[in-house]
Amino acid sequence: MDSATIFQTTPKVTFTLTGPGLTPVAGVVTYVDKIAKFTPGSDLADNTLFTATIDTQAKDLAGNQLATAKVWTFTTGQSEPVLGRSSSFALMASTAISGVAGSEINGDVGVSPAALTSITLTKSEINGNIYSATDQPIVDAITDLRVAYDTAKAKATNVETLATKDLGGKTFYPGLYKTGDSFDITSGDLTLDARGNENSVFIFQMPTTLTVAVGRKVILINNAKASNIYWQVGSSATLNTTTVFKGNIMANVSITVNGGSNVEGRLLAAAGTGGSGAVVFNTSIITIPVP
């Protein structure tokens, strides 16, 4: 193509993106190495149909115009909260991180504004860095965590409000789910099915608690990834003994994990703006998930 004919500016607008409906999307078009790229001026809306068009004024190098406009559509998925500088942390809190000895923590551990003495897990249990008080990495991580928490809490596009708070024994597909009070996994295991798309995002919003009963599991199938699962907890979360849990818990207050549990994810307490809380991690294993 003749790069001089690939525009999204007047007077010859040859590339356009609209959505929802006929609403134009502002952005910048570049053409490098035979690839036209559109960069929107802001993030596209979640779960929304968009239409892209290359008009007939676009030409090839011989000066020939397109015979007909090229038009195609796509639907955006659910965008995920950006954990940013908190993504390297397996455990994070504002007041204390403690637990019965014998755990394995694969990831960074941090508490702020509390001091290092508020972390009572032994260093031999932690395969990562330890930060506290005014250490810059934990200060920065808490800043980014609270943005991610508020983002997850505010999401409302195509939200499905569930009639029952018990997620046990059910299968959920990528999307945004909420409850009027709490969620728990009690009557059976919870299955999350990505339908073959490893980029699929699951977000669960709850204004109060998250509770996982003894021995219950979160099972991932069809390319679902723990890194793309977010639990926005309005108060506190509890994982009871021998649970197998997947995903990132962002709790406004505290998080407790009881013995023999295995977590692939992150336990991030005091996540809400002005939140304050602790993590208790008793004789269990946690590993931050691969991206």
N, C-alpha and C positions, 0 to 999 in steps of 0.2 A: 504494500500500500504506500501511497504518497503520504508521508507523515504530516505534511502541511495541510492535508485535508481531513485529519482526524481532530475534531474540535469539540469542546463543550462550551465555547464562548461565542457571542454574537460577532459578526453578522451571520456566519455560517455555522450553525449548530448541527454537527453531524453525528455526535454521540450523546445520547440522553439516557438518563435513568429516572424512572418515576415509581412512586409508591409511598404510602398505600394509595391505590387508585391512580389518579393523574397528577398527584403532587410531585413536582420536580425535586430531585435530590441534587444539591450543590456538591461540586467536587472538582477534581483536576484529572485530565486525561493526558497520559504520556504514551509515546510509541517508540519502543526500543527493541532492536533485534527481532523485528517482525511481530512484536507482541504489543497490543494496545492494552493499557492498564488504566482503570478508573479507580481513583482514591477518593472516597466520600469525605466531605468536610467534617462529618461527625459519624458516630456509630449508627449503623442501620438498626431500625426497630426490630425487636424479637418477633419471630413467628409471623412474618409479614410477607405478602406477595409483592415482588418488584418486577418491573418490565424494563429491559434494556433494548435500545434501538440504535443501529448504525444506519443513517439516512443515505439516500442515493447520491448526495453530493460528495460522498467519500469516493476517492479515485485510486486506481492503481498507478504504477510508475509510468505507464504509457498514456495516462490521462483519461482512461476509460472509467466512467462512473458505474457504480453498482446498478444493475438492472432493476432490482427491487430492494427495498429496505430489508435489512436483517433484524428480525425481532425475536427475542427470547425472554422467558420468564424464569424466576427462581424464587424460592421461599426461604427466608432466613430461619435458622433454628433458635434455640434458647441460648443466649449469651451467658457466660459464666462470670461470677464475681472474680475480680482480679486480686489474688492474695498478695502479689507483689513481694515485698521484702519479708513477709511472714511465711513464705512458702518453704523456707528451709527448716522451719521449726516443727518438731513433733509435739512438743508440749509448751504451752505458753500461758501465763497468768499474770495477775497484778499483785496478789497478796502472798501466795505460797504455792510451792509444788512439793508434794510429799507422797509417801506410800510405804507399804511393807516391802522390805528388801527382797531382791531376787528378780527384778524386772530387767527387761532389755529394751532400751530406747534407741532407735536408729534414726537420728536426726538431732537438730539443735534443741536446746532447752533454755527457756528464758523467763525471767520474772521482773516486772518493773511496775511501780516504783520501789517495790520491796527490795531488800538487800540480799546478797548472796546467801546469807545464813537462813533465809526462808526456803531455800532449796535443800531438802533433806535426803533426797535420793543420792546414793553414792556415785562418785565419778566412774567407777568401774561398770556401772549400769548404763552409762550414757555414751553412745558412739556418735559423738557430735560435739559442737561447741556449747559452752555454758555462759549465759549472759545474765546480768542483773542490774538493778538500780538505774544508773544513768549511762550504762554502756550503749554506745550509739546504735549497734545492730538491733538491740531489743527495743529501744525507743522508736527507731524507724519502723520496725516490724509491727509494733502496736498501732502506729499511725496508719499503716496500710491495712492492717486487719480491720480496724474500725470502719474504714471506707468500704471494704469488701462486705462486712456485716450489714452496713446500712444499705448497700446496693442490693444484697440478697433480700433484705427485709422489704424493700420498696418495690420489688418486681411484681407486676400485676398483669402483664400481657398474656392472654390465654391461660390464666390461672384456673386450676381445677380445685374447687373446695370439696374435700372429702367428707362424706356423711358420718363415717366412723373413724375414730382415732386409732384403732388397732390396725397396723399395717401387716401384721403377721398372716402368713398363709396366702398372700396376694402377690401378683406380678404387676409391676409398673413399667411403663415405657418412658422414654425421654420426655421431660416436661417440667412444669411448675405446679407443685401441689401444696395446699395449705389446709389448716384446721382451725377451728375456732378457739381451741385451748391447747391440748397436748397431743403428741403422737407417742405410740408405744409399739413394740414388736413383741407380742405376747402369745397369740394363739398358734403361731407357726413361724417358719422362716420367711423372710422377705426376699423376693427375687426382683432384680432390676435388669431389664432386657433392652439393650441398645439397638436391637434390630440390625446388627451388622455395622453400625456406624460408630467407630471408636471415638469420634469427636462429640458424641451425644452428651447432653448435660441433664442432670437430675437435680432439682432444687426442692427441698422440703421446708416450708415455713411453719413455725408454730410459736404462738405468743407466750406459751408457758414451758412445759417440760418435755424431754425426750427420755423414754425408759425402754431398755432392752432387757427382756426377761432372761433368766438363767438358761444358758445353753443355746439361745437363739442365734441365728446366723443371717447376715446379709449376703445373698448369693448373686454374683454377677455373671450374666450370660450374653452371648452374641456380641462380643467386643466391648461390653460395658467396662469402664475404667474407674477405679476408686478416686483418681485425681479429679474426675468430672462430677463428683457427687458432693452436694453441699447441704448441710443440716443447719438451718438458721434457727437457733433455740432462744426463745425470749427470756428464759430464766436459766434452769440448770438441766444437765444431762447425766444419766446414770446407766452404765453398762454393767449388768450383773455378771456373776461368775461364769466362766467358760463360754462367753459370747465370742462370736466371730463377726467383726464389724468392719464396714467399708465406708470410706468417705471422710470429709472434712467437717468436724463439728465446730461451729462458731457459736459459743454460748455467751449470753449476756452476763451470766454470773459464773457458776462453777461447773466442773465436770468431774465425775467419779467413775473409776474403772475398778471392778473387783477381780479377785484372783483368777488366774488361768485363762484370761481373755487374750484375744489376738486381734490387733487393730491394724488395718492397712489404711492409713489416713493421717489426720492431724487432729489434735485436741487443743483448741484455742479458746481459753476462757477469758472473761472480761472483754468480750469482743464488741459489745454495744457502746455507743458513745456515752462516756461517763460510767461504763460498766466496771464492776469490781468483783473479783472472785479468784478461786483457787482451783488447782488440779490435784486430785488424789489418784495415784496410779499404783495399784497394789499387785505385785508379783505377776505381771503380764508382759506382753510383747507389743510394741508399736513400731511401725516402719512407715516413713513418709512415702507416698506412692510415686511411681515414675510418671512423668508428664503424659 
